[in-house]
């Protein structure tokens, strides 16, 4: 089975639900997502906003294209 791809808009809406106080488990259950996917999206969002260390989405994209 292939890996499911979600749009940036969908991921943003999921993160907005978390910002409104919904739990990861509740959002994952309601939208039939894995908890880990949501946690990964939240971690990457924090990196992109400069709140956590790591490679930004743009840096990751550049590295993948350069292979």
CHARMM-style PDB file with segment names, atoms N, HN, CA, C and O in Angstrom:
ATOM      1  N   UNK     1       0.848  -1.189   0.000  1.00  0.00      PROA
ATOM      2  CA  UNK     1       0.000   0.000   0.000  1.00  0.00      PROA
ATOM      3  C   UNK     1       0.888   1.244   0.000  1.00  0.00      PROA
ATOM      4  O   UNK     1       1.849   1.316   0.766  1.00  0.00      PROA
ATOM      5  N   UNK     2       0.578   2.218  -0.846  1.00  0.00      PROA
ATOM      6  HN  UNK     2      -0.202   2.159  -1.469  1.00  0.00      PROA
ATOM      7  CA  UNK     2       1.362   3.439  -0.969  1.00  0.00      PROA
ATOM      8  C   UNK     2       1.122   4.404   0.176  1.00  0.00      PROA
ATOM      9  O   UNK     2       0.178   4.269   0.955  1.00  0.00      PROA
ATOM     10  N   UNK     3       1.993   5.361   0.246  1.00  0.00      PROA
ATOM     11  HN  UNK     3       2.759   5.470  -0.387  1.00  0.00      PROA
ATOM     12  CA  UNK     3       1.918   6.367   1.296  1.00  0.00      PROA
ATOM     13  C   UNK     3       0.889   7.426   0.904  1.00  0.00      PROA
ATOM     14  O   UNK     3       0.924   7.938  -0.215  1.00  0.00      PROA
ATOM     15  N   UNK     4      -0.016   7.754   1.810  1.00  0.00      PROA
ATOM     16  HN  UNK     4      -0.044   7.338   2.719  1.00  0.00      PROA
ATOM     17  CA  UNK     4      -1.046   8.767   1.570  1.00  0.00      PROA
ATOM     18  C   UNK     4      -0.407  10.150   1.612  1.00  0.00      PROA
ATOM     19  O   UNK     4       0.409  10.433   2.489  1.00  0.00      PROA
ATOM     20  N   UNK     5      -0.770  11.002   0.678  1.00  0.00      PROA
ATOM     21  HN  UNK     5      -1.433  10.772  -0.035  1.00  0.00      PROA
ATOM     22  CA  UNK     5      -0.265  12.366   0.637  1.00  0.00      PROA
ATOM     23  C   UNK     5      -1.411  13.327   0.943  1.00  0.00      PROA
ATOM     24  O   UNK     5      -2.500  13.208   0.382  1.00  0.00      PROA
ATOM     25  N   UNK     6      -1.157  14.268   1.829  1.00  0.00      PROA
ATOM     26  HN  UNK     6      -0.272  14.365   2.285  1.00  0.00      PROA
ATOM     27  CA  UNK     6      -2.167  15.252   2.213  1.00  0.00      PROA
ATOM     28  C   UNK     6      -1.689  16.638   1.803  1.00  0.00      PROA
ATOM     29  O   UNK     6      -0.499  16.941   1.881  1.00  0.00      PROA
ATOM     30  N   UNK     7      -2.614  17.468   1.371  1.00  0.00      PROA
ATOM     31  HN  UNK     7      -3.581  17.222   1.307  1.00  0.00      PROA
ATOM     32  CA  UNK     7      -2.264  18.820   0.934  1.00  0.00      PROA
ATOM     33  C   UNK     7      -1.824  19.666   2.127  1.00  0.00      PROA
ATOM     34  O   UNK     7      -2.158  19.380   3.276  1.00  0.00      PROA
ATOM     35  N   UNK     8      -1.071  20.707   1.819  1.00  0.00      PROA
ATOM     36  HN  UNK     8      -0.799  20.940   0.885  1.00  0.00      PROA
ATOM     37  CA  UNK     8      -0.634  21.640   2.856  1.00  0.00      PROA
ATOM     38  C   UNK     8      -1.842  22.284   3.530  1.00  0.00      PROA
ATOM     39  O   UNK     8      -1.822  22.540   4.734  1.00  0.00      PROA
ATOM     40  N   UNK     9      -2.890  22.545   2.758  1.00  0.00      PROA
ATOM     41  HN  UNK     9      -2.906  22.337   1.780  1.00  0.00      PROA
ATOM     42  CA  UNK     9      -4.106  23.154   3.310  1.00  0.00      PROA
ATOM     43  C   UNK     9      -4.762  22.215   4.323  1.00  0.00      PROA
ATOM     44  O   UNK     9      -5.194  22.657   5.387  1.00  0.00      PROA
ATOM     45  N   UNK    10      -4.838  20.940   4.002  1.00  0.00      PROA
ATOM     46  HN  UNK    10      -4.487  20.580   3.137  1.00  0.00      PROA
ATOM     47  CA  UNK    10      -5.434  19.969   4.917  1.00  0.00      PROA
ATOM     48  C   UNK    10      -4.609  19.879   6.203  1.00  0.00      PROA
ATOM     49  O   UNK    10      -5.164  19.879   7.302  1.00  0.00      PROA
ATOM     50  N   UNK    11      -3.283  19.802   6.060  1.00  0.00      PROA
ATOM     51  HN  UNK    11      -2.833  19.802   5.167  1.00  0.00      PROA
ATOM     52  CA  UNK    11      -2.419  19.721   7.246  1.00  0.00      PROA
ATOM     53  C   UNK    11      -2.586  20.960   8.111  1.00  0.00      PROA
ATOM     54  O   UNK    11      -2.592  20.862   9.338  1.00  0.00      PROA
ATOM     55  N   UNK    12      -2.723  22.135   7.478  1.00  0.00      PROA
ATOM     56  HN  UNK    12      -2.719  22.214   6.481  1.00  0.00      PROA
ATOM     57  CA  UNK    12      -2.915  23.382   8.227  1.00  0.00      PROA
ATOM     58  C   UNK    12      -4.228  23.336   9.006  1.00  0.00      PROA
ATOM     59  O   UNK    12      -4.276  23.776  10.155  1.00  0.00      PROA
ATOM     60  N   UNK    13      -5.291  22.812   8.402  1.00  0.00      PROA
ATOM     61  HN  UNK    13      -5.252  22.454   7.468  1.00  0.00      PROA
ATOM     62  CA  UNK    13      -6.581  22.711   9.091  1.00  0.00      PROA
ATOM     63  C   UNK    13      -6.489  21.776  10.289  1.00  0.00      PROA
ATOM     64  O   UNK    13      -7.085  22.038  11.333  1.00  0.00      PROA
ATOM     65  N   UNK    14      -5.740  20.682  10.138  1.00  0.00      PROA
ATOM     66  HN  UNK    14      -5.255  20.469   9.290  1.00  0.00      PROA
ATOM     67  CA  UNK    14      -5.542  19.753  11.255  1.00  0.00      PROA
ATOM     68  C   UNK    14      -4.814  20.472  12.392  1.00  0.00      PROA
ATOM     69  O   UNK    14      -5.203  20.349  13.553  1.00  0.00      PROA
ATOM     70  N   UNK    15      -3.761  21.219  12.063  1.00  0.00      PROA
ATOM     71  HN  UNK    15      -3.445  21.319  11.120  1.00  0.00      PROA
ATOM     72  CA  UNK    15      -3.014  21.944  13.089  1.00  0.00      PROA
ATOM     73  C   UNK    15      -3.868  23.027  13.740  1.00  0.00      PROA
ATOM     74  O   UNK    15      -3.709  23.307  14.929  1.00  0.00      PROA
ATOM     75  N   UNK    16      -4.764  23.634  12.981  1.00  0.00      PROA
ATOM     76  HN  UNK    16      -4.893  23.407  12.016  1.00  0.00      PROA
ATOM     77  CA  UNK    16      -5.684  24.621  13.553  1.00  0.00      PROA
ATOM     78  C   UNK    16      -6.601  23.978  14.588  1.00  0.00      PROA
ATOM     79  O   UNK    16      -6.896  24.586  15.617  1.00  0.00      PROA
ATOM     80  N   UNK    17      -7.052  22.755  14.322  1.00  0.00      PROA
ATOM     81  HN  UNK    17      -6.812  22.261  13.486  1.00  0.00      PROA
ATOM     82  CA  UNK    17      -7.886  22.047  15.298  1.00  0.00      PROA
ATOM     83  C   UNK    17      -7.126  21.834  16.599  1.00  0.00      PROA
ATOM     84  O   UNK    17      -7.700  21.964  17.681  1.00  0.00      PROA
ATOM     85  N   UNK    18      -5.843  21.510  16.503  1.00  0.00      PROA
ATOM     86  HN  UNK    18      -5.377  21.405  15.625  1.00  0.00      PROA
ATOM     87  CA  UNK    18      -5.028  21.345  17.706  1.00  0.00      PROA
ATOM     88  C   UNK    18      -4.891  22.672  18.444  1.00  0.00      PROA
ATOM     89  O   UNK    18      -4.941  22.714  19.673  1.00  0.00      PROA
ATOM     90  N   UNK    19      -4.717  23.754  17.688  1.00  0.00      PROA
ATOM     91  HN  UNK    19      -4.676  23.720  16.690  1.00  0.00      PROA
ATOM     92  CA  UNK    19      -4.575  25.076  18.297  1.00  0.00      PROA
ATOM     93  C   UNK    19      -5.838  25.483  19.041  1.00  0.00      PROA
ATOM     94  O   UNK    19      -5.776  26.245  20.006  1.00  0.00      PROA
ATOM     95  N   UNK    20      -6.973  24.982  18.599  1.00  0.00      PROA
ATOM     96  HN  UNK    20      -7.023  24.363  17.815  1.00  0.00      PROA
ATOM     97  CA  UNK    20      -8.245  25.279  19.257  1.00  0.00      PROA
ATOM     98  C   UNK    20      -8.485  24.391  20.473  1.00  0.00      PROA
ATOM     99  O   UNK    20      -9.532  24.480  21.115  1.00  0.00      PROA
ATOM    100  N   UNK    21      -7.511  23.531  20.789  1.00  0.00      PROA
ATOM    101  HN  UNK    21      -6.661  23.459  20.268  1.00  0.00      PROA
ATOM    102  CA  UNK    21      -7.612  22.744  22.007  1.00  0.00      PROA
ATOM    103  C   UNK    21      -7.992  21.288  21.837  1.00  0.00      PROA
ATOM    104  O   UNK    21      -8.084  20.557  22.823  1.00  0.00      PROA
ATOM    105  N   UNK    22      -8.214  20.853  20.608  1.00  0.00      PROA
ATOM    106  HN  UNK    22      -8.140  21.447  19.807  1.00  0.00      PROA
ATOM    107  CA  UNK    22      -8.528  19.439  20.386  1.00  0.00      PROA
ATOM    108  C   UNK    22      -7.280  18.609  20.627  1.00  0.00      PROA
ATOM    109  O   UNK    22      -6.169  19.068  20.359  1.00  0.00      PROA
ATOM    110  N   UNK    23      -7.444  17.412  21.122  1.00  0.00      PROA
ATOM    111  HN  UNK    23      -8.346  17.039  21.340  1.00  0.00      PROA
ATOM    112  CA  UNK    23      -6.299  16.532  21.353  1.00  0.00      PROA
ATOM    113  C   UNK    23      -5.884  15.854  20.051  1.00  0.00      PROA
ATOM    114  O   UNK    23      -6.679  15.712  19.122  1.00  0.00      PROA
ATOM    115  N   UNK    24      -4.627  15.441  20.008  1.00  0.00      PROA
ATOM    116  HN  UNK    24      -3.981  15.555  20.763  1.00  0.00      PROA
ATOM    117  CA  UNK    24      -4.120  14.722  18.843  1.00  0.00      PROA
ATOM    118  C   UNK    24      -4.950  13.471  18.619  1.00  0.00      PROA
ATOM    119  O   UNK    24      -5.342  13.174  17.490  1.00  0.00      PROA
ATOM    120  N   UNK    25      -5.220  12.736  19.690  1.00  0.00      PROA
ATOM    121  HN  UNK    25      -4.902  12.977  20.607  1.00  0.00      PROA
ATOM    122  CA  UNK    25      -5.969  11.480  19.574  1.00  0.00      PROA
ATOM    123  C   UNK    25      -7.371  11.714  19.015  1.00  0.00      PROA
ATOM    124  O   UNK    25      -7.837  10.945  18.174  1.00  0.00      PROA
ATOM    125  N   UNK    26      -8.044  12.768  19.475  1.00  0.00      PROA
ATOM    126  HN  UNK    26      -7.665  13.392  20.158  1.00  0.00      PROA
ATOM    127  CA  UNK    26      -9.406  13.044  19.013  1.00  0.00      PROA
ATOM    128  C   UNK    26      -9.420  13.427  17.534  1.00  0.00      PROA
ATOM    129  O   UNK    26     -10.259  12.949  16.770  1.00  0.00      PROA
ATOM    130  N   UNK    27      -8.493  14.284  17.140  1.00  0.00      PROA
ATOM    131  HN  UNK    27      -7.811  14.672  17.760  1.00  0.00      PROA
ATOM    132  CA  UNK    27      -8.428  14.708  15.737  1.00  0.00      PROA
ATOM    133  C   UNK    27      -8.076  13.520  14.850  1.00  0.00      PROA
ATOM    134  O   UNK    27      -8.667  13.336  13.786  1.00  0.00      PROA
ATOM    135  N   UNK    28      -7.112  12.715  15.289  1.00  0.00      PROA
ATOM    136  HN  UNK    28      -6.631  12.865  16.153  1.00  0.00      PROA
ATOM    137  CA  UNK    28      -6.713  11.538  14.515  1.00  0.00      PROA
ATOM    138  C   UNK    28      -7.893  10.593  14.331  1.00  0.00      PROA
ATOM    139  O   UNK    28      -8.114  10.075  13.236  1.00  0.00      PROA
ATOM    140  N   UNK    29      -8.638  10.372  15.388  1.00  0.00      PROA
ATOM    141  HN  UNK    29      -8.458  10.792  16.277  1.00  0.00      PROA
ATOM    142  CA  UNK    29      -9.791   9.470  15.313  1.00  0.00      PROA
ATOM    143  C   UNK    29     -10.854  10.024  14.370  1.00  0.00      PROA
ATOM    144  O   UNK    29     -11.356   9.311  13.502  1.00  0.00      PROA
ATOM    145  N   UNK    30     -11.191  11.295  14.546  1.00  0.00      PROA
ATOM    146  HN  UNK    30     -10.783  11.875  15.251  1.00  0.00      PROA
ATOM    147  CA  UNK    30     -12.252  11.915  13.742  1.00  0.00      PROA
ATOM    148  C   UNK    30     -11.918  11.956  12.250  1.00  0.00      PROA
ATOM    149  O   UNK    30     -12.810  11.825  11.412  1.00  0.00      PROA
ATOM    150  N   UNK    31     -10.650  12.135  11.920  1.00  0.00      PROA
ATOM    151  HN  UNK    31      -9.925  12.241  12.601  1.00  0.00      PROA
ATOM    152  CA  UNK    31     -10.248  12.286  10.517  1.00  0.00      PROA
ATOM    153  C   UNK    31      -9.581  11.034   9.950  1.00  0.00      PROA
ATOM    154  O   UNK    31      -9.083  11.041   8.824  1.00  0.00      PROA
ATOM    155  N   UNK    32      -9.576   9.973  10.734  1.00  0.00      PROA
ATOM    156  HN  UNK    32      -9.980   9.968  11.649  1.00  0.00      PROA
ATOM    157  CA  UNK    32      -8.980   8.694  10.318  1.00  0.00      PROA
ATOM    158  C   UNK    32      -7.522   8.867   9.898  1.00  0.00      PROA
ATOM    159  O   UNK    32      -7.103   8.425   8.828  1.00  0.00      PROA
ATOM    160  N   UNK    33      -6.763   9.527  10.778  1.00  0.00      PROA
ATOM    161  HN  UNK    33      -7.103   9.886  11.647  1.00  0.00      PROA
ATOM    162  CA  UNK    33      -5.332   9.746  10.581  1.00  0.00      PROA
ATOM    163  C   UNK    33      -4.570   9.043  11.693  1.00  0.00      PROA
ATOM    164  O   UNK    33      -5.151   8.683  12.717  1.00  0.00      PROA
ATOM    165  N   UNK    34      -3.284   8.849  11.497  1.00  0.00      PROA
ATOM    166  HN  UNK    34      -2.812   9.141  10.665  1.00  0.00      PROA
ATOM    167  CA  UNK    34      -2.477   8.299  12.583  1.00  0.00      PROA
ATOM    168  C   UNK    34      -2.029   9.438  13.500  1.00  0.00      PROA
ATOM    169  O   UNK    34      -1.777  10.557  13.054  1.00  0.00      PROA
ATOM    170  N   UNK    35      -1.939   9.122  14.786  1.00  0.00      PROA
ATOM    171  HN  UNK    35      -2.144   8.213  15.149  1.00  0.00      PROA
ATOM    172  CA  UNK    35      -1.436  10.104  15.746  1.00  0.00      PROA
ATOM    173  C   UNK    35      -0.045  10.580  15.332  1.00  0.00      PROA
ATOM    174  O   UNK    35       0.275  11.764  15.434  1.00  0.00      PROA
ATOM    175  N   UNK    36       0.775   9.640  14.864  1.00  0.00      PROA
ATOM    176  HN  UNK    36       0.515   8.677  14.781  1.00  0.00      PROA
ATOM    177  CA  UNK    36       2.157   9.962  14.506  1.00  0.00      PROA
ATOM    178  C   UNK    36       2.223  10.961  13.359  1.00  0.00      PROA
ATOM    179  O   UNK    36       3.074  11.850  13.369  1.00  0.00      PROA
ATOM    180  N   UNK    37       1.348  10.833  12.375  1.00  0.00      PROA
ATOM    181  HN  UNK    37       0.656  10.110  12.367  1.00  0.00      PROA
ATOM    182  CA  UNK    37       1.336  11.797  11.265  1.00  0.00      PROA
ATOM    183  C   UNK    37       1.070  13.200  11.782  1.00  0.00      PROA
ATOM    184  O   UNK    37       1.747  14.151  11.392  1.00  0.00      PROA
ATOM    185  N   UNK    38       0.092  13.326  12.653  1.00  0.00      PROA
ATOM    186  HN  UNK    38      -0.457  12.553  12.969  1.00  0.00      PROA
ATOM    187  CA  UNK    38      -0.248  14.640  13.198  1.00  0.00      PROA
ATOM    188  C   UNK    38       0.918  15.200  14.010  1.00  0.00      PROA
ATOM    189  O   UNK    38       1.240  16.382  13.897  1.00  0.00      PROA
ATOM    190  N   UNK    39       1.544  14.366  14.820  1.00  0.00      PROA
ATOM    191  HN  UNK    39       1.282  13.405  14.912  1.00  0.00      PROA
ATOM    192  CA  UNK    39       2.695  14.815  15.608  1.00  0.00      PROA
ATOM    193  C   UNK    39       3.841  15.253  14.700  1.00  0.00      PROA
ATOM    194  O   UNK    39       4.518  16.241  14.985  1.00  0.00      PROA
ATOM    195  N   UNK    40       4.058  14.525  13.616  1.00  0.00      PROA
ATOM    196  HN  UNK    40       3.509  13.723  13.384  1.00  0.00      PROA
ATOM    197  CA  UNK    40       5.099  14.910  12.653  1.00  0.00      PROA
ATOM    198  C   UNK    40       4.784  16.264  12.029  1.00  0.00      PROA
ATOM    199  O   UNK    40       5.669  17.110  11.899  1.00  0.00      PROA
ATOM    200  N   UNK    41       3.526  16.472  11.643  1.00  0.00      PROA
ATOM    201  HN  UNK    41       2.807  15.784  11.748  1.00  0.00      PROA
ATOM    202  CA  UNK    41       3.130  17.749  11.039  1.00  0.00      PROA
ATOM    203  C   UNK    41       3.316  18.885  12.027  1.00  0.00      PROA
ATOM    204  O   UNK    41       3.788  19.959  11.656  1.00  0.00      PROA
ATOM    205  N   UNK    42       2.947  18.659  13.286  1.00  0.00      PROA
ATOM    206  HN  UNK    42       2.564  17.786  13.588  1.00  0.00      PROA
ATOM    207  CA  UNK    42       3.077  19.694  14.316  1.00  0.00      PROA
ATOM    208  C   UNK    42       4.554  20.019  14.553  1.00  0.00      PROA
ATOM    209  O   UNK    42       4.919  21.189  14.671  1.00  0.00      PROA
ATOM    210  N   UNK    43       5.406  18.987  14.623  1.00  0.00      PROA
ATOM    211  HN  UNK    43       5.109  18.037  14.527  1.00  0.00      PROA
ATOM    212  CA  UNK    43       6.840  19.203  14.820  1.00  0.00      PROA
ATOM    213  C   UNK    43       7.429  19.999  13.651  1.00  0.00      PROA
ATOM    214  O   UNK    43       8.200  20.934  13.865  1.00  0.00      PROA
ATOM    215  N   UNK    44       7.068  19.629  12.415  1.00  0.00      PROA
ATOM    216  HN  UNK    44       6.442  18.870  12.242  1.00  0.00      PROA
ATOM    217  CA  UNK    44       7.593  20.342  11.253  1.00  0.00      PROA
ATOM    218  C   UNK    44       7.099  21.784  11.223  1.00  0.00      PROA
ATOM    219  O   UNK    44       7.842  22.680  10.821  1.00  0.00      PROA
ATOM    220  N   UNK    45       5.872  22.019  11.636  1.00  0.00      PROA
ATOM    221  HN  UNK    45       5.269  21.291  11.962  1.00  0.00      PROA
ATOM    222  CA  UNK    45       5.333  23.378  11.688  1.00  0.00      PROA
ATOM    223  C   UNK    45       6.131  24.229  12.673  1.00  0.00      PROA
ATOM    224  O   UNK    45       6.422  25.393  12.396  1.00  0.00      PROA
ATOM    225  N   UNK    46       6.481  23.658  13.810  1.00  0.00      PROA
ATOM    226  HN  UNK    46       6.244  22.713  14.035  1.00  0.00      PROA
ATOM    227  CA  UNK    46       7.287  24.392  14.797  1.00  0.00      PROA
ATOM    228  C   UNK    46       8.672  24.710  14.241  1.00  0.00      PROA
ATOM    229  O   UNK    46       9.206  25.792  14.486  1.00  0.00      PROA
ATOM    230  N   UNK    47       9.246  23.786  13.503  1.00  0.00      PROA
ATOM    231  HN  UNK    47       8.812  22.908  13.304  1.00  0.00      PROA
ATOM    232  CA  UNK    47      10.548  24.024  12.869  1.00  0.00      PROA
ATOM    233  C   UNK    47      10.420  25.143  11.843  1.00  0.00      PROA
ATOM    234  O   UNK    47      11.250  26.051  11.811  1.00  0.00      PROA
ATOM    235  N   UNK    48       9.394  25.085  11.011  1.00  0.00      PROA
ATOM    236  HN  UNK    48       8.720  24.347  11.037  1.00  0.00      PROA
ATOM    237  CA  UNK    48       9.192  26.094   9.964  1.00  0.00      PROA
ATOM    238  C   UNK    48       8.988  27.486  10.545  1.00  0.00      PROA
ATOM    239  O   UNK    48       9.355  28.480   9.917  1.00  0.00      PROA
ATOM    240  N   UNK    49       8.404  27.567  11.743  1.00  0.00      PROA
ATOM    241  HN  UNK    49       8.105  26.760  12.253  1.00  0.00      PROA
ATOM    242  CA  UNK    49       8.174  28.861  12.389  1.00  0.00      PROA
ATOM    243  C   UNK    49       9.357  29.304  13.244  1.00  0.00      PROA
ATOM    244  O   UNK    49       9.303  30.353  13.884  1.00  0.00      PROA
ATOM    245  N   UNK    50      10.429  28.505  13.257  1.00  0.00      PROA
ATOM    246  HN  UNK    50      10.473  27.652  12.736  1.00  0.00      PROA
ATOM    247  CA  UNK    50      11.626  28.865  14.013  1.00  0.00      PROA
ATOM    248  C   UNK    50      11.521  28.602  15.499  1.00  0.00      PROA
ATOM    249  O   UNK    50      12.331  29.112  16.272  1.00  0.00      PROA
ATOM    250  N   UNK    51      10.538  27.816  15.919  1.00  0.00      PROA
ATOM    251  HN  UNK    51       9.879  27.402  15.291  1.00  0.00      PROA
ATOM    252  CA  UNK    51      10.339  27.534  17.338  1.00  0.00      PROA
ATOM    253  C   UNK    51      11.049  26.268  17.797  1.00  0.00      PROA
ATOM    254  O   UNK    51      11.100  25.981  18.993  1.00  0.00      PROA
ATOM    255  N   UNK    52      11.597  25.509  16.852  1.00  0.00      PROA
ATOM    256  HN  UNK    52      11.556  25.742  15.880  1.00  0.00      PROA
ATOM    257  CA  UNK    52      12.298  24.267  17.178  1.00  0.00      PROA
ATOM    258  C   UNK    52      13.443  24.092  16.182  1.00  0.00      PROA
ATOM    259  O   UNK    52      13.361  24.562  15.048  1.00  0.00      PROA
ATOM    260  N   UNK    53      14.507  23.416  16.610  1.00  0.00      PROA
ATOM    261  HN  UNK    53      14.573  23.034  17.532  1.00  0.00      PROA
ATOM    262  CA  UNK    53      15.626  23.187  15.693  1.00  0.00      PROA
ATOM    263  C   UNK    53      15.300  22.117  14.661  1.00  0.00      PROA
ATOM    264  O   UNK    53      14.476  21.234  14.901  1.00  0.00      PROA
ATOM    265  N   UNK    54      15.951  22.208  13.523  1.00  0.00      PROA
ATOM    266  HN  UNK    54      16.620  22.925  13.328  1.00  0.00      PROA
ATOM    267  CA  UNK    54      15.764  21.204  12.478  1.00  0.00      PROA
ATOM    268  C   UNK    54      15.723  21.851  11.110  1.00  0.00      PROA
ATOM    269  O   UNK    54      15.801  23.073  10.985  1.00  0.00      PROA
ATOM    270  N   UNK    55      15.600  21.025  10.086  1.00  0.00      PROA
ATOM    271  HN  UNK    55      15.536  20.032  10.187  1.00  0.00      PROA
ATOM    272  CA  UNK    55      15.521  21.509   8.709  1.00  0.00      PROA
ATOM    273  C   UNK    55      14.100  21.954   8.387  1.00  0.00      PROA
ATOM    274  O   UNK    55      13.138  21.233   8.653  1.00  0.00      PROA
ATOM    275  N   UNK    56      13.979  23.142   7.813  1.00  0.00      PROA
ATOM    276  HN  UNK    56      14.760  23.727   7.596  1.00  0.00      PROA
ATOM    277  CA  UNK    56      12.661  23.636   7.422  1.00  0.00      PROA
ATOM    278  C   UNK    56      12.133  22.824   6.245  1.00  0.00      PROA
ATOM    279  O   UNK    56      12.877  22.079   5.608  1.00  0.00      PROA
ATOM    280  N   UNK    57      10.863  22.975   5.969  1.00  0.00      PROA
ATOM    281  HN  UNK    57      10.258  23.580   6.486  1.00  0.00      PROA
ATOM    282  CA  UNK    57      10.259  22.294   4.820  1.00  0.00      PROA
ATOM    283  C   UNK    57      10.961  22.687   3.530  1.00  0.00      PROA
ATOM    284  O   UNK    57      11.188  21.840   2.666  1.00  0.00      PROA
ATOM    285  N   UNK    58      11.309  23.966   3.389  1.00  0.00      PROA
ATOM    286  HN  UNK    58      11.125  24.654   4.091  1.00  0.00      PROA
ATOM    287  CA  UNK    58      11.996  24.438   2.186  1.00  0.00      PROA
ATOM    288  C   UNK    58      13.375  23.796   2.068  1.00  0.00      PROA
ATOM    289  O   UNK    58      13.786  23.403   0.976  1.00  0.00      PROA
ATOM    290  N   UNK    59      14.090  23.688   3.185  1.00  0.00      PROA
ATOM    291  HN  UNK    59      13.757  24.007   4.072  1.00  0.00      PROA
ATOM    292  CA  UNK    59      15.414  23.055   3.161  1.00  0.00      PROA
ATOM    293  C   UNK    59      15.308  21.571   2.813  1.00  0.00      PROA
ATOM    294  O   UNK    59      16.115  21.047   2.045  1.00  0.00      PROA
ATOM    295  N   UNK    60      14.310  20.901   3.382  1.00  0.00      PROA
ATOM    296  HN  UNK    60      13.654  21.327   4.005  1.00  0.00      PROA
ATOM    297  CA  UNK    60      14.093  19.487   3.064  1.00  0.00      PROA
ATOM    298  C   UNK    60      13.788  19.304   1.585  1.00  0.00      PROA
ATOM    299  O   UNK    60      14.295  18.382   0.945  1.00  0.00      PROA
ATOM    300  N   UNK    61      12.960  20.186   1.051  1.00  0.00      PROA
ATOM    301  HN  UNK    61      12.548  20.935   1.571  1.00  0.00      PROA
ATOM    302  CA  UNK    61      12.590  20.110  -0.365  1.00  0.00      PROA
ATOM    303  C   UNK    61      13.827  20.293  -1.248  1.00  0.00      PROA
ATOM    304  O   UNK    61      14.012  19.564  -2.222  1.00  0.00      PROA
ATOM    305  N   UNK    62      14.663  21.258  -0.907  1.00  0.00      PROA
ATOM    306  HN  UNK    62      14.513  21.850  -0.115  1.00  0.00      PROA
ATOM    307  CA  UNK    62      15.882  21.509  -1.680  1.00  0.00      PROA
ATOM    308  C   UNK    62      16.825  20.315  -1.629  1.00  0.00      PROA
ATOM    309  O   UNK    62      17.430  19.958  -2.641  1.00  0.00      PROA
ATOM    310  N   UNK    63      16.953  19.705  -0.475  1.00  0.00      PROA
ATOM    311  HN  UNK    63      16.462  19.995   0.346  1.00  0.00      PROA
ATOM    312  CA  UNK    63      17.834  18.538  -0.335  1.00  0.00      PROA
ATOM    313  C   UNK    63      17.331  17.371  -1.177  1.00  0.00      PROA
ATOM    314  O   UNK    63      18.119  16.668  -1.810  1.00  0.00      PROA
ATOM    315  N   UNK    64      16.008  17.166  -1.180  1.00  0.00      PROA
ATOM    316  HN  UNK    64      15.368  17.736  -0.666  1.00  0.00      PROA
ATOM    317  CA  UNK    64      15.444  16.062  -1.958  1.00  0.00      PROA
ATOM    318  C   UNK    64      15.617  16.288  -3.450  1.00  0.00      PROA
ATOM    319  O   UNK    64      15.864  15.340  -4.196  1.00  0.00      PROA
ATOM    320  N   UNK    65      15.489  17.537  -3.894  1.00  0.00      PROA
ATOM    321  HN  UNK    65      15.289  18.306  -3.288  1.00  0.00      PROA
ATOM    322  CA  UNK    65      15.649  17.842  -5.321  1.00  0.00      PROA
ATOM    323  C   UNK    65      17.098  17.703  -5.750  1.00  0.00      PROA
ATOM    324  O   UNK    65      17.378  17.386  -6.906  1.00  0.00      PROA
ATOM    325  N   UNK    66      18.017  17.937  -4.830  1.00  0.00      PROA
ATOM    326  HN  UNK    66      17.789  18.194  -3.891  1.00  0.00      PROA
ATOM    327  CA  UNK    66      19.435  17.892  -5.153  1.00  0.00      PROA
ATOM    328  C   UNK    66      20.022  16.502  -5.230  1.00  0.00      PROA
ATOM    329  O   UNK    66      21.181  16.343  -5.611  1.00  0.00      PROA
ATOM    330  N   UNK    67      19.268  15.515  -4.886  1.00  0.00      PROA
ATOM    331  HN  UNK    67      18.326  15.644  -4.577  1.00  0.00      PROA
ATOM    332  CA  UNK    67      19.783  14.134  -4.898  1.00  0.00      PROA
ATOM    333  C   UNK    67      20.090  13.662  -6.279  1.00  0.00      PROA
ATOM    334  OT1 UNK    67      20.530  12.527  -6.460  1.00  0.00      PROA
TER     335      UNK     67
END
